[in-house]
Amino acid sequence: MRKPLIAGNWKMSRRLAEAVTLVETLKPLVAEVTDADVAVCPPFTALAAVGRALAGTRILLGGQDLFWETEGAFTGEVSGPMLRDVGCRVVLVGHSERRQILGESDGTVNRKARAALAHGLVPIVCLGETLFEREQGQTLSVIERQLTGGLEGVQPTADREVILAYEPVWAIGTGRTATPAQANEVHAFIRGWLARAWGDRAMATRVLYGGSVKPDHIKALMEQPDIDGALVGGASLDAAAFAAIVRYRG
């Protein structure tokens, strides 16, 4: 019922020529894939060039962040219309690195998610707990707080999609991955919260898993009933590895 989405977050990696080479290498490896959506989120400096390279393919272009205002005196920020100008269809919102390193709050995430929708972008709203919070048994309460604050007033429709991505902070870039059962427990909790908030739209909403996703364990994750895809970090910088994740069905 929910078509999987495999999205690559390149983070602050790959200069212009490298970014184009990466996506040109990736294109033929996933050209025949029709049973999953594929997206890549390069750094801002490479978006236009990568967007041109993706022309005519099914691979979606995504931004790694956006500001909530359309334009103005906001030095260093990028708006939704700017992302649309270079061909972006999706945008990451509230990634844990922005929450942890740059101090983004649930309120900030909410403003960005609303801005994405207002400008015709699909927000991929990221959620996740730290290792301390998990060890203290606070995982579900943290996720509930992030959902409540980050999605306040946000209501998807048939033509206004919102995607969520559960990324346990302790698994991002560490090589550690939540077990499929651990991941699905949180995904099922998210789905239940969405059912109360969004009604029938909850069953159509894709919830991705992120956190050191690799080719050797993507299939086990995707076998879980509430996991609808992956937000891939380091492995998305290797075209062959990312393609293997996209083609997890074999």
VOBA-1610 file (N, C-alpha, C; in pm, whole numbers, padded with zeros to 5 digits, always signed):
BEGIN
Met+00083-00120+00000Met+00000+00000+00000Met+00086+00125+00000Arg+00201+00122+00070Arg+00290+00237+00073Arg+00417+00203-00007Lys+00441+00280-00112Lys+00559+00254-00195Lys+00685+00293-00119Pro+00782+00206-00107Pro+00904+00239-00033Pro+00977+00359-00094Leu+01044+00433-00007Leu+01131+00542-00049Leu+01269+00520+00010Ile+01370+00522-00073Ile+01509+00515-00028Ile+01571+00650-00062Ala+01609+00725+00040Ala+01664+00860+00021Ala+01807+00866+00074Gly+01895+00926-00004Gly+02034+00940+00036Gly+02063+01081+00084Asn+02115+01092+00206Asn+02153+01221+00263Asn+02305+01232+00256Trp+02352+01315+00162Trp+02497+01326+00142Trp+02565+01414+00247Lys+02487+01484+00326Lys+02541+01571+00432Lys+02643+01669+00374Met+02746+01707+00448Met+02845+01802+00397Met+02958+01726+00329Ser+02920+01658+00219Ser+03015+01576+00144Ser+02995+01598-00005Arg+03101+01587-00078Arg+03107+01592-00223Arg+03102+01733-00279Arg+03213+01774-00337Arg+03219+01900-00411Arg+03152+01880-00545Leu+03143+01986-00624Leu+03058+01987-00743Leu+03086+01872-00839Ala+03210+01859-00885Ala+03242+01755-00983Ala+03219+01616-00924Glu+03254+01599-00797Glu+03236+01470-00731Glu+03089+01435-00721Ala+03006+01534-00692Ala+02863+01511-00678Ala+02802+01466-00810Val+02841+01531-00917Val+02789+01494-01049Val+02836+01354-01087Thr+02961+01323-01061Thr+03014+01190-01090Thr+02937+01084-01012Leu+02909+01112-00886Leu+02837+01016-00802Leu+02698+00987-00860Val+02626+01091-00897Val+02490+01067-00945Val+02491+01007-01085Glu+02590+01042-01167Glu+02599+00980-01299Glu+02630+00831-01287Thr+02708+00794-01188Thr+02737+00652-01163Thr+02614+00580-01111Leu+02536+00649-01029Leu+02418+00588-00968Leu+02306+00564-01069Lys+02288+00657-01162Lys+02170+00651-01250Lys+02149+00517-01319Pro+02248+00461-01387Pro+02223+00333-01455Pro+02200+00217-01358Leu+02250+00230-01236Leu+02237+00121-01138Leu+02094+00109-01084Val+02017+00218-01093Val+01880+00214-01039Val+01777+00246-01148Ala+01821+00252-01272Ala+01732+00295-01381Ala+01611+00205-01398Glu+01626+00077-01368Glu+01516-00018-01388Glu+01428-00034-01265Val+01458+00034-01159Val+01381+00019-01034Val+01251+00098-01045Thr+01140+00027-01033Thr+01009+00092-01036Thr+00927+00063-00911Asp+00976-00029-00826Asp+00899-00068-00709Asp+00940+00011-00584Ala+01023+00112-00601Ala+01061+00200-00490Ala+01093+00338-00547Asp+01063+00440-00468Asp+01106+00574-00503Asp+01248+00595-00453Val+01324+00677-00525Val+01464+00703-00490Val+01485+00854-00487Ala+01557+00902-00386Ala+01588+01044-00376Ala+01732+01061-00330Val+01793+01172-00372Val+01926+01208-00322Val+01921+01352-00274Cys+01992+01377-00165Cys+01996+01511-00104Cys+02141+01558-00097Pro+02190+01620-00203Pro+02327+01671-00205Pro+02339+01799-00122Pro+02462+01847-00099Pro+02478+01979-00036Pro+02423+02088-00128Phe+02391+02203-00072Phe+02329+02311-00148Phe+02410+02349-00272Thr+02543+02350-00259Thr+02628+02395-00370Thr+02618+02306-00493Ala+02575+02181-00473Ala+02569+02086-00585Ala+02427+02062-00635Leu+02327+02124-00572Leu+02189+02094-00608Leu+02158+02121-00756Ala+02195+02237-00806Ala+02162+02271-00944Ala+02226+02174-01041Ala+02353+02145-01023Ala+02424+02056-01115Ala+02369+01914-01107Val+02344+01866-00987Val+02288+01732-00972Val+02147+01728-01031Gly+02071+01835-01010Gly+01937+01841-01067Gly+01939+01829-01219Arg+02034+01896-01283Arg+02047+01885-01429Arg+02084+01742-01469Ala+02170+01680-01391Ala+02212+01543-01423Ala+02098+01444-01406Leu+02002+01475-01320Leu+01890+01385-01295Leu+01775+01404-01393Ala+01783+01505-01478Ala+01673+01533-01572Ala+01640+01408-01653Gly+01511+01375-01659Gly+01468+01260-01737Gly+01473+01129-01662Thr+01517+01131-01534Thr+01519+01010-01453Thr+01406+01015-01351Arg+01388+00902-01280Arg+01286+00897-01174Arg+01344+00933-01038Ile+01474+00964-01032Ile+01537+00997-00904Ile+01496+01138-00863Leu+01447+01151-00740Leu+01403+01279-00688Leu+01521+01356-00629Leu+01519+01487-00646Leu+01620+01574-00587Leu+01566+01631-00457Gly+01650+01632-00354Gly+01606+01684-00225Gly+01707+01780-00164Gly+01656+01874-00086Gly+01741+01963-00008Gly+01763+01903+00131Gln+01869+01948+00197Gln+01899+01898+00331Gln+01837+01984+00440Asp+01781+02099+00402Asp+01723+02190+00500Asp+01658+02304+00423Leu+01576+02382+00492Leu+01523+02506+00435Leu+01490+02601+00548Phe+01477+02728+00514Phe+01432+02829+00611Phe+01283+02850+00592Trp+01217+02902+00696Trp+01071+02913+00688Trp+01021+03038+00618Glu+01108+03137+00596Glu+01065+03257+00524Glu+01096+03242+00375Thr+01020+03313+00292Thr+01037+03306+00147Thr+01161+03379+00100Glu+01186+03497+00159Glu+01306+03574+00126Glu+01327+03676+00236Gly+01442+03743+00232Gly+01467+03847+00332Gly+01609+03845+00383Ala+01631+03919+00492Ala+01765+03935+00549Ala+01796+03818+00643Phe+01821+03703+00583Phe+01849+03581+00659Phe+01977+03518+00602Thr+02088+03580+00634Thr+02217+03542+00576Thr+02245+03393+00596Gly+02281+03328+00486Gly+02319+03187+00493Gly+02204+03090+00479Glu+02081+03140+00474Glu+01967+03049+00467Glu+01920+03028+00324Val+01841+02922+00303Val+01788+02886+00172Val+01637+02864+00188Ser+01559+02922+00097Ser+01413+02916+00108Ser+01355+02803+00023Gly+01228+02775+00050Gly+01157+02676-00029Gly+01155+02708-00178Pro+01121+02832-00216Pro+01123+02865-00359Pro+01260+02847-00423Met+01367+02875-00349Met+01502+02853-00403Met+01525+02705-00431Leu+01480+02619-00340Leu+01494+02476-00362Leu+01412+02431-00482Arg+01291+02484-00494Arg+01209+02449-00609Arg+01274+02494-00740Asp+01341+02609-00738Asp+01407+02662-00858Asp+01507+02564-00918Val+01575+02488-00832Val+01677+02396-00882Val+01624+02254-00898Gly+01492+02237-00881Gly+01431+02108-00909Gly+01404+02019-00791Cys+01418+02070-00670Cys+01392+01986-00552Cys+01244+01950-00541Arg+01221+01827-00501Arg+01085+01780-00475Arg+01064+01749-00328Val+01172+01714-00259Val+01163+01681-00116Val+01268+01762-00041Val+01253+01767+00093Val+01351+01838+00175Val+01353+01777+00314Leu+01474+01758+00367Leu+01488+01709+00504Leu+01456+01822+00602Val+01389+01788+00709Val+01354+01885+00813Val+01383+01824+00949Gly+01461+01895+01030Gly+01483+01852+01168Gly+01575+01732+01184His+01670+01714+01092His+01766+01605+01109His+01835+01617+01244Ser+01866+01505+01306Ser+01920+01507+01442Ser+02050+01587+01452Glu+02129+01590+01344Glu+02253+01668+01350Glu+02222+01816+01361Arg+02114+01861+01299Arg+02073+02000+01313Arg+02014+02025+01451Arg+01943+01928+01504Arg+01889+01943+01640Arg+02001+01945+01744Gln+02095+01850+01730Gln+02199+01834+01831Gln+02309+01938+01820Ile+02352+01968+01698Ile+02468+02057+01679Ile+02425+02203+01665Leu+02314+02227+01597Leu+02272+02363+01566Leu+02153+02411+01648Gly+02109+02328+01741Gly+02009+02371+01839Gly+01867+02388+01786Glu+01832+02319+01678Glu+01696+02331+01628Glu+01597+02270+01727Ser+01487+02339+01747Ser+01383+02295+01840Ser+01268+02233+01763Asp+01176+02172+01838Asp+01056+02119+01775Asp+00976+02231+01708Gly+00978+02349+01768Gly+00908+02463+01709Gly+00970+02506+01577Thr+01102+02505+01570Thr+01171+02536+01446Thr+01138+02434+01338Val+01139+02307+01378Val+01105+02200+01284Val+00964+02220+01230Asn+00873+02258+01316Asn+00735+02281+01275Asn+00725+02392+01171Arg+00795+02502+01194Arg+00791+02614+01099Arg+00848+02572+00964Lys+00953+02491+00967Lys+01015+02447+00842Lys+00925+02348+00768Ala+00860+02258+00840Ala+00770+02163+00777Ala+00654+02236+00710Arg+00600+02335+00779Arg+00490+02413+00721Arg+00537+02488+00596Ala+00657+02544+00602Ala+00710+02617+00487Ala+00730+02525+00368Ala+00780+02405+00394Ala+00799+02309+00284Ala+00667+02282+00214Leu+00564+02253+00291Leu+00433+02225+00232Leu+00379+02347+00157Ala+00399+02464+00214Ala+00348+02586+00151Ala+00410+02610+00015His+00532+02561-00005His+00602+02584-00130His+00608+02460-00218Gly+00521+02364-00192Gly+00509+02248-00279Gly+00619+02146-00266Leu+00687+02146-00153Leu+00790+02046-00126Leu+00736+01943-00027Val+00785+01822-00038Val+00749+01717+00057Val+00851+01717+00170Pro+00811+01751+00292Pro+00908+01747+00402Pro+00930+01604+00451Ile+01055+01571+00473Ile+01090+01445+00541Ile+01129+01485+00683Val+01035+01473+00774Val+01054+01522+00911Val+01123+01414+00994Cys+01240+01448+01047Cys+01323+01351+01118Cys+01297+01353+01268Leu+01298+01234+01327Leu+01274+01215+01470Leu+01379+01118+01524Gly+01406+01126+01654Gly+01497+01027+01709Gly+01548+01063+01847Glu+01582+00961+01923Glu+01628+00978+02061Glu+01779+00956+02071Thr+01841+01015+02174Thr+01983+00994+02200Thr+02002+00861+02273Leu+02127+00819+02285Leu+02157+00696+02359Leu+02114+00710+02505Phe+02141+00825+02565Phe+02102+00847+02705Phe+01951+00832+02721Glu+01877+00892+02629Glu+01730+00886+02638Glu+01680+00742+02622Arg+01743+00667+02533Arg+01702+00526+02517Arg+01733+00447+02643Glu+01853+00467+02698Glu+01891+00392+02818Glu+01806+00427+02939Gln+01750+00548+02938Gln+01661+00591+03046Gln+01515+00551+03021Gly+01491+00479+02912Gly+01356+00435+02882Gly+01265+00546+02832Gln+01326+00650+02773Gln+01249+00768+02733Gln+01220+00774+02582Thr+01253+00668+02511Thr+01243+00673+02364Thr+01105+00719+02317Leu+01001+00653+02363Leu+00868+00683+02312Leu+00818+00820+02356Ser+00857+00863+02476Ser+00815+00996+02520Ser+00886+01105+02440Val+01013+01080+02404Val+01086+01176+02320Val+01022+01184+02182Ile+00991+01069+02124Ile+00929+01067+01992Ile+00793+01136+01996Glu+00717+01112+02099Glu+00585+01176+02110Glu+00599+01328+02119Arg+00698+01374+02196Arg+00720+01519+02207Arg+00759+01579+02072Gln+00846+01508+01999Gln+00889+01559+01869Gln+00774+01559+01768Leu+00689+01458+01774Leu+00573+01454+01686Leu+00475+01566+01718Thr+00447+01581+01846Thr+00349+01681+01888Thr+00394+01822+01853Gly+00521+01853+01881Gly+00572+01986+01853Gly+00603+02009+01707Gly+00662+01910+01643Gly+00706+01927+01505Gly+00593+01925+01404Leu+00483+01857+01437Leu+00374+01843+01341Leu+00249+01922+01382Glu+00262+02011+01477Glu+00146+02089+01519Glu+00088+02166+01399Gly-00039+02146+01374Gly-00105+02216+01264Gly-00071+02165+01126Val+00010+02060+01117Val+00047+02002+00989Val-00052+01892+00956Gln-00115+01899+00842Gln-00216+01801+00802Gln-00194+01762+00656Pro-00148+01641+00629Pro-00129+01600+00490Pro-00264+01575+00422Thr-00262+01581+00291Thr-00380+01549+00211Thr-00335+01457+00099Ala-00427+01422+00012Ala-00393+01332-00098Ala-00284+01389-00188Asp-00277+01523-00196Asp-00175+01585-00282Asp-00073+01668-00203Arg-00070+01651-00071Arg+00028+01720+00014Arg+00086+01618+00110Glu+00190+01549+00063Glu+00246+01439+00142Glu+00343+01491+00247Val+00343+01423+00361Val+00444+01442+00465Val+00507+01305+00491Ile+00638+01300+00492Ile+00711+01176+00521Ile+00783+01193+00654Leu+00788+01088+00732Leu+00863+01091+00858Leu+00983+00998+00848Ala+01087+01028+00923Ala+01206+00944+00926Ala+01250+00927+01071Tyr+01243+00803+01120Tyr+01291+00774+01255Tyr+01439+00740+01248Glu+01522+00824+01310Glu+01666+00804+01312Glu+01716+00811+01456Pro+01734+00696+01520Pro+01791+00700+01654Pro+01929+00765+01650Val+01948+00869+01730Val+02072+00946+01723Val+02193+00858+01750Trp+02177+00759+01837Trp+02290+00672+01874Trp+02332+00580+01760Ala+02253+00574+01652Ala+02287+00486+01540Ala+02336+00562+01418Ile+02339+00696+01424Ile+02376+00774+01306Ile+02527+00788+01299Gly+02585+00730+01195Gly+02729+00742+01173Gly+02814+00663+01271Thr+02751+00575+01349Thr+02826+00499+01449Thr+02852+00356+01407Gly+02785+00312+01301Gly+02794+00172+01262Gly+02695+00085+01337Arg+02633+00141+01442Arg+02531+00068+01517Arg+02395+00090+01451Thr+02315-00013+01448Thr+02183-00003+01388Thr+02082-00062+01484Ala+01968+00001+01497Ala+01860-00059+01575Ala+01822-00192+01511Thr+01791-00290+01593Thr+01744-00416+01535Thr+01612-00390+01463Pro+01577-00475+01368Pro+01448-00456+01302Pro+01332-00446+01399Ala+01335-00527+01505Ala+01226-00523+01603Ala+01226-00391+01680Gln+01345-00342+01720Gln+01353-00213+01789Gln+01301-00101+01700Ala+01343-00102+01574Ala+01300+00002+01482Ala+01150-00003+01461Asn+01097-00123+01439Asn+00954-00133+01410Asn+00869-00095+01530Glu+00919-00119+01651Glu+00844-00078+01770Glu+00819+00072+01768Val+00922+00149+01733Val+00907+00294+01729Val+00820+00335+01610His+00841+00270+01497His+00759+00300+01379His+00611+00274+01407Ala+00581+00164+01476Ala+00442+00133+01509Ala+00385+00238+01603Phe+00468+00285+01696Phe+00423+00392+01787Phe+00392+00519+01708Ile+00481+00553+01614Ile+00459+00671+01530Ile+00329+00656+01451Arg+00308+00537+01394Arg+00186+00514+01316Arg+00062+00530+01403Gly+00068+00483+01528Gly-00045+00498+01618Gly-00072+00644+01650Trp+00035+00720+01671Trp+00017+00863+01699Trp-00045+00932+01578Leu+00004+00898+01459Leu-00050+00958+01337Leu-00197+00923+01318Ala-00236+00801+01355Ala-00376+00761+01340Ala-00466+00850+01425Arg-00417+00884+01544Arg-00498+00971+01631Arg-00499+01115+01579Ala-00387+01158+01519Ala-00377+01296+01473Ala-00433+01317+01333Trp-00412+01219+01245Trp-00443+01237+01103Trp-00551+01143+01051Gly-00599+01053+01133Gly-00703+00961+01087Gly-00653+00870+00977Asp-00732+00857+00870Asp-00701+00763+00763Asp-00569+00794+00692Arg-00522+00920+00694Arg-00398+00956+00627Arg-00278+00886+00690Ala-00292+00840+00813Ala-00180+00773+00881Ala-00136+00648+00806Met-00230+00573+00751Met-00195+00449+00683Met-00129+00474+00547Ala-00144+00595+00494Ala-00081+00628+00367Ala+00053+00699+00385Thr+00087+00732+00510Thr+00209+00809+00538Thr+00330+00717+00547Arg+00434+00751+00474Arg+00555+00671+00476Arg+00644+00711+00594Val+00692+00611+00667Val+00782+00632+00780Val+00911+00556+00750Leu+01020+00631+00730Leu+01149+00573+00693Leu+01231+00543+00818Tyr+01328+00452+00803Tyr+01425+00429+00910Tyr+01560+00481+00865Gly+01633+00545+00954Gly+01768+00592+00925Gly+01860+00563+01041Gly+01987+00546+01012Gly+02085+00522+01117Gly+02179+00412+01078Ser+02286+00447+01006Ser+02387+00349+00962Ser+02325+00236+00879Val+02234+00273+00789Val+02172+00173+00701Val+02275+00124+00599Lys+02286-00008+00588Lys+02382-00069+00497Lys+02313-00177+00412Pro+02376-00217+00300Pro+02314-00319+00214Pro+02285-00451+00286Asp+02369-00487+00384Asp+02354-00619+00443Asp+02239-00631+00543His+02178-00520+00584His+02064-00534+00675His+01938-00460+00631Ile+01939-00402+00511Ile+01821-00330+00465Ile+01702-00424+00446Lys+01726-00544+00396Lys+01613-00634+00369Lys+01540-00670+00498Ala+01615-00697+00604Ala+01551-00732+00732Ala+01470-00616+00786Leu+01521-00494+00769Leu+01446-00377+00812Leu+01318-00362+00731Met+01328-00381+00600Met+01213-00359+00513Met+01107-00468+00527Glu+01142-00578+00591Glu+01042-00682+00615Glu+00948-00647+00730Gln+00982-00542+00805Gln+00898-00500+00916Gln+00775-00426+00862Pro+00658-00449+00921Pro+00533-00396+00863Pro+00520-00245+00863Asp+00589-00175+00954Asp+00572-00031+00963Asp+00692+00048+00914Ile+00789-00020+00851Ile+00905+00049+00794Ile+00886+00060+00643Asp+00886+00182+00594Asp+00850+00208+00454Asp+00965+00257+00369Gly+01086+00240+00416Gly+01201+00286+00340Gly+01313+00325+00431Ala+01412+00394+00376Ala+01531+00428+00454Ala+01585+00565+00417Leu+01637+00633+00517Leu+01714+00755+00497Leu+01859+00716+00520Val+01937+00716+00414Val+02071+00656+00414Val+02176+00765+00418Gly+02271+00753+00510Gly+02378+00850+00521Gly+02502+00808+00445Gly+02602+00758+00517Gly+02731+00728+00457Gly+02726+00636+00336Ala+02639+00535+00340Ala+02632+00439+00229Ala+02580+00504+00101Ser+02512+00619+00112Ser+02461+00685-00009Ser+02572+00755-00087Leu+02691+00766-00027Leu+02804+00826-00095Leu+02881+00726-00181Asp+02838+00601-00175Asp+02894+00494-00258Asp+02782+00447-00350Ala+02794+00475-00480Ala+02684+00447-00573Ala+02644+00300-00571Ala+02740+00210-00566Ala+02709+00068-00567Ala+02636+00025-00440Ala+02684+00076-00325Ala+02621+00041-00198Ala+02478+00097-00191Phe+02463+00222-00235Phe+02330+00283-00231Phe+02235+00210-00326Ala+02284+00175-00444Ala+02200+00100-00539Ala+02160-00035-00482Ala+02250-00100-00409Ala+02217-00229-00347Ala+02106-00212-00244Ile+02108-00100-00173Ile+02001-00072-00076Ile+01869-00048-00149Val+01876+00030-00257Val+01755+00056-00337Val+01697-00074-00391Arg+01786-00165-00433Arg+01743-00291-00495Arg+01740-00404-00393Tyr+01695-00373-00272Tyr+01700-00468-00162Tyr+01617-00594-00189Arg+01520-00584-00279Arg+01437-00702-00307Arg+01511-00805-00392Gly+01627-00765-00446Gly+01707-00858-00524Gly+01692-00839-00674
//
